[in-house]
Amino acid sequence: MKNGGMVLYAYACASGLVALAALNCGSGVREDAKESPPQPEKSTAEAGIDPVVETDGGAPDAAIEAGTPRFATKPADWTLPVYGDGVYAPNQLGMDGCWSTLDIDGDHKPDLVATCDPAKFQTAFGTTEAPLWKVYKNTGTGFDRNAVDWPVPVHSKGLYATNLNTGSNVWTTMDIDGDGKLDLVVTSDPKGFYEPFGTSAAPLWKVYKNTGSGFERNSIDWTIPVYQDGISATSASTALGRHWTTMDIDGDGKPEIVITADPSTGGKVFGTSGAPVWKIFRNTGTGFDRTGIDWAVPADSGTYGINDANVSTADRQWSTTDIDGDGKPDLVMSSDPARSNVPFGSETAPAWKIYKNLGTGFDRSGTDWRVPVTPERIDRTSSMSSGRRWSTLDLDGDGKADLVVTTDPSGGDKPYGTDSSPIWRLYPNTGSGFDTTALAWKIPSQRESINATTSGDLSTSWATIDLDGDGRLDLVVTEDPDLAKHKQPFGTQAAPVWHFYRGTR
């Protein structure tokens, strides 16, 4: 499993976590799904794609081209198990239940994993001595309504979630050894407070391997590097100048520990102003090297330099993401620090600066990455502000992240198009930038506008995720927007379903 930091599933991919179905964070596509036999060309009429999309007032929008893929026009029912008061979102941790949608068995399809007994507050299934999660396998058309027991280790707090970060209880579910299956990684000793296991001179995490049918109940010691006050989580960014993350920065299929700031200097990047570096601690398959190697990063005019993997401030916007689809995360600086939240380039030819991943560091010479001219000014890889919503994800399934603008800035917080025929604007990734001409990506029409790739507000919930494991992103509406059915899926209490709009080519 590659963890290159796509903004795809909106849940900390860059840190090595897999919260939705991030089968391959480096490219967004399973390796076995990249190649497909050639298909005969279809006309737009045969493909069911409108040759012209009309926008407000019914006038054709010349900036939109026809012939692009889209989500299916009508939803299919995706079966759900009966759990608590209803599974109304892909992920939940709260009073009404604990569940996650993730590929826990390594078959490239996300399963529904219920981690706490809804009849007991924040308590795993099973017994104290033999705790369990309930796994509802992905059948390709829904989740099996009958669960299989998934053994989890004994923990003083009780492992009632796939990920938790609360003081003395910090753990996550991630593929730490690169075998394609998610392991359970406990990073903080519950006897302390944000402290790893082991000693200050020889710190450790506890890793419970995934057997394919559960987690081993006996842990292995996973070595971690020595760092001020200890690395007690997979990622952190603190006011004390301690910044690190866990991601596959070198593209070898295993996550590394990447320490990006030197706490002895108040949180500045390591190295010198002319030759800044991060410290990389390689994954050996049984732990992280305790000796770091230098990873070149570009110079920056700011006080602290490039001292974190991802930053979004008033005058700085950058992220670590695989922008070119080669399976290695690049450093993407998306706003010009001299102009505050404005891309590089000019008004008529805006650009981001891309610092390519060379396998041993980032190229210190940036190259221009063209972005389209839009009223929003695309100054970051993703935005969820009202009326300014876009994401960077592989929507067309070619293995490269595209720019997807989901709201029309002139239409409030609604998508482009009309209420009856809404669309997102897709700017395909050309390998050296985003196409400056948008394609119309059709989305379903419903009472609550689908105005983002992933949402979860008080009235409805949806996500863009490869739910059926075919290598293409689907749109999954998980909550019935009927106000009388707040926090309820579609269907009935006895036969609940999500609405599944398959991604098509």
C-alpha positions in Angstrom: 0.0 0.0 0.0 1.4 3.4 -1.0 0.6 6.4 1.1 1.5 9.4 -1.0 -0.8 12.0 0.6 -3.6 12.4 -1.9 -6.4 14.8 -0.7 -8.7 12.1 -2.0 -10.5 10.7 1.0 -10.3 13.6 3.2 -8.9 11.7 6.2 -5.1 12.1 6.8 -3.8 10.0 4.0 -0.4 11.8 4.2 0.1 10.5 7.7 -0.3 6.9 6.6 -3.9 6.5 7.9 -6.5 4.8 5.8 -9.9 6.0 6.9 -12.0 5.4 3.9 -10.9 3.3 1.0 -7.5 4.7 0.2 -6.3 1.6 -1.6 -3.3 3.5 -3.1 -2.7 6.9 -1.8 0.1 7.4 -4.3 -2.1 7.2 -7.3 -5.7 6.7 -6.1 -5.9 3.6 -8.2 -5.2 -0.1 -7.4 -2.3 -1.5 -9.2 -4.4 -4.2 -10.7 -7.0 -1.7 -11.9 -4.8 0.6 -13.9 -4.8 -1.4 -17.1 -7.9 -2.3 -19.0 -8.5 -3.7 -22.4 -9.2 -1.1 -25.1 -12.9 -0.4 -25.6 -14.5 0.8 -28.9 -15.2 4.5 -29.1 -18.7 5.6 -28.3 -20.5 8.7 -29.5 -21.7 11.1 -26.7 -25.2 9.9 -27.4 -24.3 6.3 -27.1 -22.4 7.0 -23.9 -25.4 8.8 -22.4 -23.4 12.1 -22.1 -25.0 15.4 -23.0 -23.0 17.2 -25.7 -23.7 20.6 -24.1 -24.3 21.4 -20.4 -26.5 24.4 -19.8 -25.9 26.7 -16.9 -27.8 29.5 -15.3 -30.3 31.0 -17.7 -30.1 28.1 -20.1 -27.1 29.5 -22.0 -24.4 26.9 -23.1 -21.2 27.2 -21.1 -18.4 27.3 -23.6 -15.9 26.5 -20.9 -17.4 23.0 -20.4 -16.5 20.2 -22.8 -18.7 17.1 -23.3 -17.7 13.5 -23.4 -16.4 13.1 -19.8 -17.2 10.3 -17.5 -19.6 10.9 -14.6 -21.5 9.3 -11.7 -24.4 7.1 -12.6 -27.6 9.1 -13.1 -29.7 6.9 -10.8 -28.5 5.3 -7.5 -28.3 1.7 -6.7 -29.2 0.5 -3.2 -26.1 -0.4 -1.2 -27.1 -2.8 1.6 -26.2 -2.0 5.2 -26.4 -4.1 8.4 -28.8 -3.2 11.2 -26.6 -1.4 13.8 -27.8 0.8 16.6 -30.0 3.6 15.3 -28.6 3.4 11.8 -25.3 3.7 9.9 -25.9 7.2 8.5 -22.2 8.2 7.6 -19.1 6.4 6.4 -17.4 7.0 9.7 -18.7 7.8 13.2 -17.4 7.9 16.7 -19.9 9.2 19.2 -22.9 8.6 21.5 -24.8 6.9 18.7 -22.1 4.3 17.8 -18.6 3.7 16.5 -17.9 2.5 13.0 -15.5 3.1 10.1 -15.5 2.3 6.4 -12.1 0.8 5.5 -10.4 -2.2 3.8 -9.6 -4.2 6.9 -9.1 -7.6 5.2 -6.8 -6.4 2.4 -9.1 -7.4 -0.5 -9.1 -3.9 -2.0 -12.7 -3.2 -1.1 -13.7 -1.2 2.0 -15.7 -3.0 4.7 -17.9 -1.6 7.4 -16.2 -2.1 10.7 -18.3 -1.6 13.9 -15.9 -1.1 16.7 -18.2 -0.5 19.7 -21.3 -2.2 21.0 -24.1 0.3 20.6 -25.7 -1.1 23.8 -22.6 -0.1 25.8 -20.9 3.3 25.8 -17.6 3.2 24.0 -17.0 -0.4 24.7 -15.8 -3.0 22.2 -17.9 -6.1 21.5 -17.0 -9.4 23.2 -15.6 -9.5 26.7 -12.9 -7.6 28.6 -10.5 -10.6 28.2 -11.5 -11.3 24.5 -12.6 -8.0 22.9 -14.0 -8.0 19.3 -15.0 -5.7 16.5 -17.8 -6.7 14.1 -16.8 -6.7 10.4 -19.4 -6.5 7.7 -17.7 -7.6 4.5 -18.0 -5.8 1.2 -19.8 -8.0 -1.3 -19.4 -5.6 -4.2 -23.0 -4.5 -4.1 -23.3 -3.8 -0.4 -22.1 -4.8 3.1 -23.0 -8.3 4.3 -25.8 -8.0 6.8 -24.2 -10.7 8.9 -21.0 -9.7 10.8 -17.8 -11.7 11.3 -16.0 -11.4 14.6 -12.6 -9.6 14.4 -10.4 -10.1 17.4 -8.6 -7.1 18.8 -6.0 -6.9 21.6 -6.7 -6.2 25.3 -6.1 -2.6 26.2 -6.7 -0.8 29.5 -9.0 1.7 27.8 -10.6 -0.8 25.5 -10.0 -0.5 21.7 -13.5 0.9 20.8 -12.4 2.8 17.6 -10.1 2.4 14.6 -8.3 5.6 15.5 -8.1 7.6 18.8 -6.0 10.4 20.1 -6.8 11.4 23.6 -3.9 11.9 26.1 -2.9 8.4 27.4 -4.9 6.6 24.7 -3.5 7.0 21.2 -3.7 4.3 18.5 -4.4 4.1 14.8 -5.2 1.5 12.1 -2.6 1.7 9.3 -0.5 -0.6 7.2 2.8 0.0 9.0 4.7 -3.0 7.6 3.7 -2.6 3.9 2.1 -6.0 3.4 -1.2 -4.5 2.1 -3.2 -5.1 5.3 -4.0 -2.6 8.1 -2.4 -3.2 11.4 -3.4 -1.9 14.8 -0.6 0.5 16.1 -0.7 1.7 19.7 1.6 4.7 19.9 1.1 5.9 23.5 1.6 4.0 26.7 -1.8 4.2 28.6 0.2 4.4 31.8 1.6 7.8 30.8 0.3 10.9 29.0 1.3 11.2 25.4 4.4 9.0 26.0 5.5 6.1 23.8 6.3 2.7 25.3 9.9 1.7 26.2 12.4 4.2 27.6 13.4 7.7 26.6 16.6 6.3 25.1 14.8 3.3 23.4 11.2 4.3 22.7 8.7 1.9 21.1 5.3 1.5 19.6 3.2 -1.6 20.0 2.1 -3.2 16.7 -0.6 -5.8 16.5 -0.4 -7.5 13.1 -3.3 -8.1 10.8 -3.8 -11.9 10.2 -6.5 -11.4 7.6 -9.2 -12.4 10.1 -8.3 -10.3 13.1 -5.4 -8.6 14.9 -2.8 -10.6 16.8 -3.5 -10.3 20.5 0.2 -10.3 21.2 2.1 -7.2 20.0 5.6 -6.8 18.6 7.9 -3.9 19.6 8.3 -1.3 16.9 11.3 0.8 17.3 10.9 4.6 16.8 13.5 7.4 16.8 14.4 9.5 19.9 12.8 12.9 19.6 12.1 15.6 22.2 9.4 14.3 24.7 8.7 11.3 22.5 6.8 10.4 19.3 3.5 9.3 20.9 1.3 9.6 17.7 1.7 9.0 14.0 1.6 12.7 13.4 1.8 16.0 15.4 2.2 19.7 14.9 2.6 21.5 18.2 3.2 25.0 19.5 6.4 23.8 21.0 8.0 23.4 17.6 7.5 19.6 17.3 6.3 18.6 13.9 6.4 15.1 12.4 4.3 12.8 10.3 4.2 9.2 9.2 4.0 8.7 5.4 5.6 6.8 2.6 7.8 9.6 1.4 10.3 7.5 -0.7 7.6 5.5 -2.5 8.8 2.0 -1.3 5.4 1.0 -0.1 6.1 1.4 3.6 5.6 4.5 5.7 8.5 6.4 7.2 8.7 8.7 10.2 9.3 12.2 8.8 10.4 14.8 11.3 10.1 18.3 9.8 11.1 20.7 12.5 13.9 21.1 15.0 12.5 21.8 18.5 15.9 23.2 19.6 15.4 26.1 17.3 11.8 26.8 18.2 10.4 24.7 15.4 12.5 25.8 12.4 13.3 23.4 9.6 16.6 21.5 10.0 19.7 22.4 8.1 20.6 25.9 7.0 18.6 28.7 5.3 20.3 27.9 2.1 20.1 24.1 2.4 17.1 23.1 4.6 16.3 19.5 5.3 13.8 17.2 7.0 14.9 14.1 8.9 13.7 10.8 7.5 13.7 7.6 9.6 13.3 4.6 7.2 11.0 1.7 7.8 12.9 -1.5 8.1 9.8 -3.7 8.2 10.1 -4.3 12.0 10.6 -0.7 13.1 11.9 2.7 12.1 15.7 3.4 11.9 16.8 5.4 14.9 19.3 7.3 12.8 17.8 9.8 10.5 18.9 10.8 7.0 18.6 14.2 5.5 15.8 14.9 3.0 16.3 18.0 1.0 13.4 20.6 1.0 13.3 23.9 -0.8 14.2 27.2 0.8 11.4 29.5 2.0 11.5 33.1 3.0 9.4 32.5 6.1 10.9 32.5 9.6 10.5 28.8 10.1 11.0 27.6 6.6 9.2 24.4 5.3 8.8 23.0 8.8 5.7 20.9 8.3 4.4 18.5 5.7 1.2 20.5 5.2 0.5 24.1 6.1 -2.4 26.5 5.6 -2.0 30.0 7.0 -2.7 33.5 6.0 0.4 33.8 3.9 1.6 30.2 3.4 -0.1 27.3 1.6 1.7 24.0 0.9 1.1 20.3 1.0 2.9 17.0 0.5 0.9 15.1 -2.1 1.6 13.0 -5.2 0.6 15.5 -7.8 2.1 13.8 -10.9 0.9 10.2 -10.2 4.4 8.6 -10.0 3.7 7.0 -6.5 5.9 9.5 -4.6 4.6 12.6 -2.8 5.8 15.9 -4.0 5.9 19.2 -2.2 3.3 21.5 -3.7 3.4 25.2 -2.9 0.1 26.6 -4.0 0.2 30.3 -3.0 2.8 33.0 -3.4 3.9 34.1 0.0 4.7 37.6 -1.4 1.0 38.1 -2.3 -0.9 36.2 0.5 -3.3 33.5 -0.7 -2.9 34.1 -4.4 -1.3 31.6 -6.7 2.1 32.2 -8.4 2.1 33.4 -12.0 -0.2 36.1 -13.3 -3.9 36.7 -13.3 -4.2 35.2 -16.7 -1.7 32.3 -16.2 -1.8 31.3 -12.5 0.4 28.4 -11.3 1.6 26.4 -8.3 5.2 25.6 -7.6 6.0 21.9 -7.6 9.1 20.5 -6.0 9.4 17.0 -7.4 10.2 14.0 -5.2 13.6 12.6 -6.4 13.5 9.6 -4.1 16.2 11.1 -1.8 14.7 14.6 -1.3 12.6 17.2 -3.0 14.1 19.1 -6.0 15.0 22.5 -4.6 14.2 24.1 -8.0 10.4 24.5 -8.3 8.6 24.0 -11.6 5.4 25.8 -12.6 2.2 23.7 -12.4 -0.5 25.4 -14.4 -3.9 25.9 -12.6 -7.0 27.3 -14.3 -8.2 30.9 -14.2 -11.2 30.9 -11.9 -13.0 33.5 -9.8 -12.0 31.5 -6.7 -8.2 31.8 -7.3 -7.0 28.2 -6.7 -4.5 29.0 -3.9 -4.5 25.6 -2.1 -5.0 21.9 -2.9 -8.4 21.9 -1.3 -10.9 24.3 0.2 -14.1 23.8 2.1 -15.1 27.5 2.6 -18.7 28.4 1.7 -18.8 29.2 -2.0 -15.1 28.2 -2.4 -15.1 24.5 -2.4 -12.7 22.3 -4.4 -10.6 19.2 -4.0 -7.6 17.6 -5.6 -8.4 13.9 -6.3 -8.3 11.3 -9.1 -11.9 11.6 -10.2 -11.4 10.3 -13.8 -9.5 7.2 -12.7 -6.3 7.7 -14.7 -4.0 7.5 -11.7 -3.3 11.3 -11.4 -5.0 13.8 -9.1 -7.4 16.2 -10.9 -8.7 19.6 -9.7 -12.4 19.3 -9.0 -14.3 22.6 -8.3 -17.6 21.7 -6.7 -19.3 25.1 -6.1 -20.2 28.0 -8.4 -18.9 31.2 -6.7 -21.6 33.2 -8.4 -24.3 30.9 -7.2 -23.9 30.9 -3.4 -22.8 27.6 -2.1 -24.4 25.5 -4.8 -22.8 23.4 -7.6 -22.6 24.6 -11.2 -25.4 23.9 -13.6 -29.0 24.0 -12.6 -31.0 22.5 -9.7 -32.2 19.7 -11.9 -28.9 19.1 -13.7 -26.0 20.0 -11.3 -22.4 19.5 -12.2 -18.9 19.8 -10.8 -16.1 21.2 -12.9 -13.3 18.8 -13.5 -9.9 20.1 -14.6 -7.9 16.9 -15.7 -4.3 16.4 -14.7 -2.1 16.6 -17.8 1.1 15.5 -16.0 2.5 19.0 -16.0 -0.5 21.0 -14.7 -4.3 21.0 -14.7 -6.1 21.5 -18.0 -7.3 25.0 -18.2 -10.6 23.9 -19.8 -13.1 22.3 -17.5 -15.1 19.1 -18.1 -18.6 18.8 -16.8 -18.9 16.1 -14.2 -22.6 15.3 -13.7 -23.7 14.7 -10.1 -27.2 13.7 -8.8 -29.8 16.2 -8.0 -31.3 16.0 -4.6 -32.9 18.3 -2.0 -29.5 19.1 -0.4 -27.0 20.2 -3.0 -23.9 17.9 -3.5 -21.6 20.9 -3.2 -18.4 19.1 -2.1 -16.6 15.8 -2.7 -17.2 14.9 0.9 -19.6 16.3 3.5 -21.3 15.6 6.7 -23.5 18.3 8.1 -26.6 18.2 10.1 -29.0 17.5 7.2 -27.2 15.0 5.0 -24.0 13.1 4.5 -22.1 11.8 1.5 -18.6 10.8 0.4 -16.5 10.3 -2.7 -15.0 6.9 -2.3 -14.2 3.8 -4.4 -16.9 1.7 -2.6 -17.0 -1.3 -4.9 -13.2 -1.7 -5.4 -13.2 -1.2 -9.2 -10.5 1.6 -9.1 -13.0 4.4 -9.8 -14.4 6.8 -7.3 -18.1 6.6 -6.6 -20.5 9.0 -4.9 -22.2 7.5 -1.9 -25.0 9.4 -0.2 -25.3 7.8 3.3 -28.0 9.9 5.0 -31.6 10.4 3.9 -32.0 14.2 3.3 -35.6 14.0 4.4 -35.7 16.2 7.5 -38.0 13.7 9.2 -35.2 11.1 9.0 -32.4 13.0 10.6 -29.3 10.9 11.0 -30.9 7.9 9.3 -29.8 6.0 6.1 -32.2 5.3 3.3 -34.5 2.2 3.3 -36.2 0.9 6.4 -35.0 0.2 9.9 -35.0 -3.5 9.1 -33.4 -3.1 5.6 -31.3 0.1 5.6 -29.3 1.1 2.5 -27.1 3.9 1.2 -27.6 5.4 -2.2 -24.7 4.4 -4.4 -23.8 6.4 -7.6 -21.2 4.3 -9.4 -18.3 6.2 -11.1 -18.4 5.5 -14.8 -15.9 5.8 -17.7 
